Structures are given as structure tokens and as C-alpha cells.
Amino acid sequence: MKNILSFSIIALTIIACSKEKLDFNENKINKNSVELIKDSTLFVNSSEGEEVKFSINKMTKDSIIESEIFGETGKLIYKFTFNKELKTGECTTLKYEEPIYVNPNPKIKSQIKENLLTSPQTKDGLQKIFKNYSKILFNKKISSQNLNYSFSISILEKDTDNKPTTINIEIKQNNKIVQEIKYNPSFWSYIDFKPINYFNTGLQLQEGIESYHNFITADFNFDDLEDFAILYDSGGNGGPVYSYYFQNKKGEFKELKDFPLNEGSFPKEINKKDNTLTISGPIGCCKIETTIFQLKNSKWNIISSKQENMSKN
């Protein structure tokens, strides 16, 4: 009986070790079976930007969407697994101890994890986020340019007041660096990277004198290619001033000397139907000037300019 018991214990140990080894190998296979298809920066659910990865599990044939949505006081991490229908969806909410404009590398204050089973409200919210990603990633009518390019900036030189004087603009296509631009702004009142994308995202223009972004992607010359504007000067009462870079057919981003808004305002309206850009800003103490530029036969012309009294409201 003692020998039988000893044999059973040894056999059980062998089985357990074999199972542990098998599980380890399975995890390794599963990890290697996930193929990254696309790694992009999108502006679907947040104007602060979000890193989105789309992968396929070659063993299960499941598709996977993973994203990180960045904010000043925290970030959201989403993961969706689907195959024709949504299988799993989860969200992790991270809160920082202090905003990123105070500390660029803040510590995590709290963490909350939720999934499709947490509550009906959470399920509805996750399903809406998933549909937003699906619409952008798999809608063939959306220009692929919106998914191909991602932008980031780094400060190369600062002045004695800690303001950036030389900035490196890094442009990636399909996760590979394709262009770098050395840029010299006039004056930035802050150095945080605050991008927003208006290129084929459906977002309404929301730039103002006091609330604005320092890196903006859009189509400024109506050629269905992604361009960008980068802050040149934070400005004063007239609002921020931008430099503009345009994508050519080779996929290179360059400034155009004849663009009328160079080192000027950001448009309050971009009208693709009429090929017009509208800017508006204060003149003196009491008036607002509105000017409309139109691109026709590859030339920019002013088609309207008027001044109005500022509203007392």
C-alpha cells in the first residue's frame, strides 16, 4: 500500500509538472501567434489622442483592438476581442496623482478595471467605443492617410526661460520614421504636446484665443491629403499663430510659401465644398474682422473681408 501511495504521488507530480510545462508552452505559442496589423495614433474618442493597435490571433482567428487614450489627469486602456461579433471588452481607468503638465511622469493614484459583465451601463459604453474603432478601422470610405501617419514632437533646445526654441517633429508611417523636421517656433507659453486631428474624423473645429492645440492635423488645401499646423507663437489678444505644412504626392510634408495663413491664425471654418478657409480675430479694442480665403485654379484669393463691432455679450 505504501509503494502504491508513493507511486501515485510521483505520478501526480509528473502530471502536474507536465501540465505546468504545457501551459507555459501554450502561452508562448499564443503570444507568438498574435500578428500586429496596424499601429496608429487616432483621435476618435479623445481630442488628446489615442494609440490604437489592431492585431489578429492566427490560431483562434480572433481580431484584437487595443488602445490607450491619454488625458491630463489619467488615461484609459481598452481591449476588444472579436470574430464577426464582439467576444470580450474591457477597460482599465488610471488616475494620476497630479496632472501631466505638472509632472510629465506622474505616479498612478488609482486603477479601476471593468468589462462587459460589470454592469449594463458599462456594457453599452464599451460597445459604443468598439463601434467607433470599427467604423474608423474598417470603413473603406475613410482615407487610409488617416491611419498611416502619426506625429510626435521633442524639445531639442530651450531658452533661459525654459521655453522651446528648437523642436524636432517626428513623422511615422506604419510605425516607421519617414521624416523629421527641425522647427523653430517664436514663442510657446507651454511645452506640452497637445495635438488634435480634424482630418476625416468628423470633429468640429474648436480652436480659440484662450483654448487651442499646438499641433493640428487637417486638410488645408483640399487635396484629400493630411496636412498639419504647428504652433508658431502663443500670441496675445489676437490668439495663437501657426506654421503650416502640406503633404505632397510623395508623402513629404513641406511649407508652401503662397499659403495665406502662414504664421497666421488657425481657420474657424474649413469649407471643403467651396474650397474656402475663414479666419476671424479682434481688431483694436472693439471690432472683429472676418476674412474668407478661397483656393481656385491653384491660387488663393480673398473673396470677403469685413469688420463688425464686438458683441457686448
N, C-alpha and C positions, 0 to 999 in steps of 0.2 A: 504493500500500500504506500509505503514511504517512497519507494522507487517510482511508482506511478505518479505520485504527487510532484516529485522533483521533475519528472519528465514533462508534466503539464505546465509547471512554472516556466521551465526552459522554453517550451513550445510557445507559450503565451508571450514570453519576452521576445522571441524571434519574430512572431507575428506583429507585435507592437512596433518593433524596430523597423520591420519591413514596411509597415504601413506609414511610419513616420518618414522613411526614405521615399516612399512612393508619393506622399503628399508634397514633399519638397520638390521632387522632380516635376510633378504636375504643375505646381506654382511657377516653376521655371519655364515650362512649356507654355503655360498660359501667358506669361509675361512676354515671351518672345513671339507669341502668335499675334500680338496686337500691333498692327501696322498703322503708323501715323500717316494720314492722307493730307491733312491741311492744318497749318498753324498760323492763325491770323489775329490781328487786332481789329475788333469791330466796335461799333457804337450803336448797339441795338437796344439794350436795356439800361444804359447809363451814358450820360454825356461825358463822364470821366474816362470812358474807355474800358474795354474788357479783352482779356486774352482768351481766345477760343481755339480748342484743339478738336479736330474731327478724326476719329480712328475707326478701324474695323478689326474685329477679332476674327482671324482667319479660321479658327477652329469652330467657333459657335456661329459664325456669320452674322453676329450681332454688330450693330453700329454704336459708336460711343461718342458723345459730345461732352467735353469738359471745359469749364470756363471759370475765370476769375474776374469779378467785377470790382474795380477799385474805387474807393471813396476817400474823403479826407479823414474820416474818423473810424474807418474799418473797411472790410471787404467781404464779398460773398463768393463762395465756391460752389459751383453746380456740377453735377454729373448725371447724365442721362444715358440709359442703355435701351436700345430699341431694335426691333426687327419687324418691319411693317407697322407694328403697334408699340407704344411705349411700355417697356417692361419694368424698369426701375427709374426713380428720380429722387435725388437727394440734394439738400442744400446745407452748407455749413456757414454760419454767420460769425464773423470775427470782429470784435470791437477792440480798438486801440486804447491804450491808457492816455494818449494825447494825440492831437491831430498831426498829420504828416507835415504840415507847414511849420510846426513847432519842432518836430523830431522826424527826420526822414526815415528812420529805422525804429519805429515805436514798438513797445512790448505789447503782447496780447493781453487785454483786460478780461475778456470773456469769450466763450465759444459755445454756440448752440447748433446742434445737428437736428435736421428734420428730414422726413421723407414722405412718400405718397401715403403712408399709413398714419402719419402723425395726426391729421385732422382733415375734414372735408375742405376747409379753407386753404390749408397748406397744399392739398392735392390740386385744387383749382389753380392756385398760384404757380405751382411747378409746371402744370400742363400749359399754362399761358406762356411761361418763359420758354418751354420746349418748342411750342409752336412758333414763337418769334425766331428762334435759331433755325428751325426747319425752313421757314419762309425765306430767310436770307441765304442759307447754305445750299438749298436745293431748288430754288426758283430760278429757272434758266433765263428768265427775262431780266434778272438783275445782272448788271455788267460784272464780269469777272475781275475788273480792275479794283472793285471794292474789296475783294478778298485777297488780291495778290500783294498789295503793298502795306507795309507797316512802317511807322516813323518813330524815332526816338531822338532825344537831344542830350548832349552832355556839355557841361561848362568846362571850357579849356582855360580861360583866363578871366580874372576878376579885377576890378579896380580897388582903390583903397577903402571904398565904402561897401565892399563885398558884392557889388553889382556886376553881372556878367558883361564882359567886353568882347569875348570870342566864344562862339558856340559851335559845336560840331553837330550837324544834322545827319543822322544815320538813316538810310532808306533801305529796307529789306524787301525782297520779292521772294515769296515761297521760302521764307526763313533764311535767305542768303543775302548778305550785304551786296547791293548793286551800285550804290552811290553814296558818297559822303560829301557834304558841303560845309565849308568853313564860313560862318556867318558872323558879322559884326553889327550888333544892334546899337542903337543910340542910347536908350535908357530903359531899363526894366525895373519896375518898383518891387518885383518879387522874382524868385528864381525857380519856383515850382513849375513842372511841366503840366500844363492844363490844356489838353487837346480836346477837340470835338470834331465830329465828322458830319458834314451835310451832304456828302456825295452819295446819292441814291439810298439814303436812309429814311427819308420822309420826315426828318426833324425840321421843325420850324426855326428860322433864324432867330437867335436870342442874344445877339451881341449888343451891348450898350456902352455908355460912357463910363459907368462905375462897375458894371458886371460884364466881364468879357473873358475870352480864352486867348492864350498866347500862341496856339498852333491850331489852324483851322484847315480842314480839307473840304474841297467843293470843286465844282466845275465852273470856273470864272469866264471862260471864253467859248462855252457852248459847243465843244467838240466831242463830248461824251468821254473825256479823259479826266482822270483825277488830278487836280492841282492842289496847291496848298499856300496858305498865307501864314507868315510868322511875324510875331510882334516886333516892330522896329523901335517904337517909343511908347511908353505908357501914357504919354500925353497929359494934358491939363484939363481945362474946361471943355476943350474940343473933343476929348475922348482919345482912345488909343489909335496908333498909327501902325500900319502893316507894310511888310515887303511881300511880294507875290512871286511864286514860282510855278511855271507851267510845264506840264508833261508833253513831250513831243512824241512822234510816232515810234521813236526808238525806245521810249520808256525813260528818257532822261528828263530831269527837272531843271529848268533854266528860267532866269528872269527875262521878261520881254520889255524892251525899252519904251515901246509905244503904248503900253498899258496905262490908262489914265489914272489908276488908283495907286500906282507905285508910291511907296512911302506916304500913303494917304489912308483915309478912313476905310472901314470894312462896310460893304453894302448892307443896307437894311432890307433890300429886296433883290433877289436874283430871279429874273423872269426869263426862263428858257424859251417860252413861246415867242416872245418879242425880241429875244437876244439883248436884253437891257439889264443894266445894273443901276440901282438907285441908292444914292448916299444922302444923308441928312445930318446937319450939325448946327450948333449955335453960331450966330454972327453977332459979335458985340454982346451987349447986356440983354437985349430984348427981342431978338429975331432968330428964326430958324430958316436956314437955307437948304432947299432940296434940289438936287441935280440928278438928271437921268442921262446915262450914257448908253448909246446903242452901237452894237457891232454889226456893220453892214459892209459887204464886199471886203472883208478882212481889215476894215478901218473903223476906229472908234470915233464917234461924234456925239456932241452934246445936243440932245433933242429937246430938253426942257430944263429950265433953272428958274426958281422963284424963291422969294423971301416972304415969310409970314411972321406975324407977331407971336411971341411965345404965349402959350396958354397960361392963364393965371392959376389954373388948377394944377 
